[in-house]
Amino acid sequence: MTTPAPSRLIALLAERSAKRGDFVLASGRRSTLYVDCRLTTMHPEGQLLIGRAGLAALKSSGWAVDAVGGLTLGADPISYAIAHASALAAERNEGEMVRSFTVRKEAKQHGTGKLIEGAFLPGDRVVIIEDVITTGGSALKAVEAVRTAGGDIQGVLALVDREEGGREAIEAAGLTVISLVKASELLPHIG
């Protein structure tokens, strides 16, 4: 399922985050498209647009959501933007606040030794956040960590779906995927 992203979000991603060339991705695959979402997700306008679009996607999904989060670092600014947008909406009596959290790549070796940081509680109804879906591996790693910690996974929300099989891998694990933007929507706008 893809929810319509505002045209300004697509333009901002195409302008700031997407590049054509010859790239090796984190998955090890080669691609002619590289999308570094952090250049948009950490930009003030990107935060605003992503928070609004992400919250709208959650509301239209029908999922019951207590918290959002995913594997650090890509998911972090998206989760925080959605939490912030939900707090603003709650102030206007337009819904409940959604908390955010971060899944570490490995548990801390000091302090409490947590793998999940932030406002996550066992029993939370959770949507896993992903910046870019390529193989689906990062989202599935976050799903496993949250389930192990007692979270109830509602689905996965991605900023960009590269349309390279990751969505299908996540769906094969029994989860619904919502993406705000597909790679095919970005391509016509990349210079």
C-alpha positions as CSV (number, residue, x, y, z in Angstrom):
1,M,0.0,0.0,0.0
2,T,1.3,3.5,-0.9
3,T,-0.2,6.6,0.5
4,P,0.0,9.7,-1.6
5,A,2.9,11.8,-0.5
6,P,2.7,15.6,-0.9
7,S,4.4,16.7,-4.2
8,R,6.7,18.9,-2.1
9,L,8.0,15.9,-0.2
10,I,8.7,14.0,-3.4
11,A,10.5,17.1,-4.8
12,L,12.5,17.5,-1.7
13,L,13.6,13.9,-1.7
14,A,14.5,14.1,-5.4
15,E,16.5,17.3,-4.9
16,R,18.3,16.5,-1.6
17,S,18.4,12.7,-1.3
18,A,18.3,10.9,-4.6
19,K,21.3,10.6,-7.0
20,R,21.9,8.7,-10.2
21,G,25.2,6.9,-10.8
22,D,26.8,3.6,-10.0
23,F,26.5,2.7,-6.3
24,V,27.0,-0.2,-3.9
25,L,24.1,-0.3,-1.4
26,A,24.2,-1.4,2.3
27,S,22.7,-4.7,1.1
28,G,25.7,-5.2,-1.2
29,R,23.7,-4.8,-4.3
30,R,24.7,-2.4,-7.1
31,S,22.3,0.2,-8.2
32,T,22.0,3.2,-10.5
33,L,19.9,5.0,-7.9
34,Y,21.1,6.0,-4.5
35,V,18.7,7.5,-1.9
36,D,20.2,9.0,1.2
37,C,17.0,10.0,3.1
38,R,18.9,11.5,5.9
39,L,19.6,14.6,3.7
40,T,15.8,15.1,3.8
41,T,14.7,13.6,7.1
42,M,17.2,15.8,9.0
43,H,16.2,19.0,7.1
44,P,13.6,21.2,8.8
45,E,11.2,21.2,5.9
46,G,11.7,17.5,5.5
47,Q,10.9,16.9,9.2
48,L,7.7,18.9,8.9
49,L,6.5,17.2,5.7
50,I,7.5,13.7,6.8
51,G,5.9,14.1,10.3
52,R,2.6,15.2,8.7
53,A,2.6,12.6,5.9
54,G,3.7,9.8,8.2
55,L,1.0,10.6,10.8
56,A,-1.7,10.8,8.1
57,A,-0.6,7.4,6.7
58,L,-0.8,5.9,10.2
59,K,-4.3,7.3,10.7
60,S,-5.5,6.1,7.3
61,S,-4.0,2.6,7.9
62,G,-6.5,1.6,10.5
63,W,-3.6,0.4,12.7
64,A,-3.8,1.0,16.5
65,V,-0.4,2.6,17.2
66,D,1.2,3.4,20.6
67,A,4.8,3.9,19.3
68,V,6.9,4.1,16.2
69,G,10.5,3.3,15.7
70,G,13.1,1.3,13.8
71,L,16.7,0.6,13.3
72,T,19.0,3.5,14.0
73,L,20.0,5.8,12.2
74,G,17.7,5.9,9.2
75,A,14.4,5.4,11.2
76,D,15.2,7.9,14.0
77,P,14.4,11.3,12.4
78,I,11.3,9.9,10.8
79,S,10.0,8.4,14.1
80,Y,10.7,11.6,15.9
81,A,8.9,13.7,13.2
82,I,5.8,11.5,13.5
83,A,5.9,11.7,17.3
84,H,6.2,15.5,17.1
85,A,3.4,15.8,14.6
86,S,1.2,13.6,16.8
87,A,1.8,15.8,19.8
88,L,0.7,18.9,17.7
89,A,-2.4,17.0,16.5
90,A,-3.2,15.9,20.1
91,E,-3.0,19.6,21.2
92,R,-5.7,20.3,18.6
93,N,-7.8,17.3,19.9
94,E,-7.1,15.5,16.6
95,G,-5.9,12.2,17.9
96,E,-3.6,10.6,20.5
97,M,0.1,11.1,20.8
98,V,2.4,8.4,19.3
99,R,5.7,7.8,21.2
100,S,9.0,7.1,19.4
101,F,11.9,4.8,20.1
102,T,15.2,3.6,18.5
103,V,16.4,0.1,17.9
104,R,20.2,-0.2,18.3
105,K,22.2,-2.3,15.9
106,E,23.4,-4.2,19.0
107,A,22.7,-3.9,22.7
108,K,24.7,-1.4,24.8
109,Q,27.6,-3.0,26.6
110,H,27.2,-0.6,29.5
111,G,24.4,0.8,31.7
112,T,21.2,-1.1,31.2
113,G,22.4,-2.9,28.1
114,K,19.3,-2.0,26.2
115,L,18.7,-2.8,22.5
116,I,15.6,-0.5,22.4
117,E,16.0,3.1,23.6
118,G,13.3,5.7,24.1
119,A,9.6,5.6,24.8
120,F,8.9,1.9,24.0
121,L,7.0,-0.2,26.5
122,P,6.3,-4.0,26.4
123,G,2.8,-4.5,25.1
124,D,3.0,-1.4,22.8
125,R,1.3,-1.6,19.5
126,V,4.2,-0.7,17.2
127,V,4.7,0.4,13.6
128,I,8.3,-0.2,12.5
129,I,9.7,2.8,10.6
130,E,12.2,2.4,7.7
131,D,13.8,5.2,5.7
132,V,14.5,3.2,2.5
133,I,13.3,-0.4,1.8
134,T,15.7,-2.3,-0.5
135,T,15.8,-5.9,0.7
136,G,13.7,-5.5,3.8
137,G,16.5,-6.7,6.1
138,S,16.7,-3.7,8.4
139,A,13.0,-3.6,9.0
140,L,12.9,-7.3,9.7
141,K,15.8,-6.9,12.2
142,A,13.8,-4.2,14.0
143,V,10.7,-6.3,14.0
144,E,12.5,-9.2,15.6
145,A,14.0,-6.9,18.3
146,V,10.6,-5.3,19.1
147,R,8.8,-8.6,19.2
148,T,11.5,-10.0,21.5
149,A,10.9,-7.0,23.8
150,G,7.2,-7.6,23.9
151,G,5.9,-5.3,21.2
152,D,2.9,-6.0,19.0
153,I,3.9,-5.2,15.4
154,Q,1.1,-3.6,13.4
155,G,3.1,-3.1,10.2
156,V,5.9,-1.2,8.6
157,L,5.9,2.4,7.4
158,A,8.7,3.3,4.9
159,L,9.6,6.7,3.6
160,V,10.9,5.3,0.3
161,D,10.3,1.9,-1.3
162,R,13.1,1.2,-3.8
163,E,10.7,-1.3,-5.4
164,E,13.5,-4.0,-5.5
165,G,11.8,-6.8,-3.5
166,G,12.1,-5.6,0.0
167,R,8.4,-4.9,0.4
168,E,7.7,-8.4,-0.8
169,A,10.2,-9.9,1.7
170,I,8.5,-8.0,4.6
171,E,5.0,-9.0,3.4
172,A,6.2,-12.6,3.2
173,A,6.9,-12.3,6.9
174,G,3.2,-11.5,7.4
175,L,3.4,-7.8,7.7
176,T,1.7,-5.0,5.8
177,V,3.9,-2.3,4.3
178,I,2.9,1.3,3.7
179,S,5.4,3.5,1.8
180,L,5.1,7.3,1.5
181,V,7.1,7.4,-1.8
182,K,8.1,4.9,-4.4
183,A,11.4,5.1,-6.3
184,S,9.4,5.3,-9.5
185,E,7.9,8.5,-8.2
186,L,11.3,10.0,-7.5
187,L,13.0,9.1,-10.8
188,P,11.3,11.6,-13.1
189,H,12.3,14.4,-10.7
190,I,16.1,13.6,-10.3
191,G,18.3,15.9,-12.3
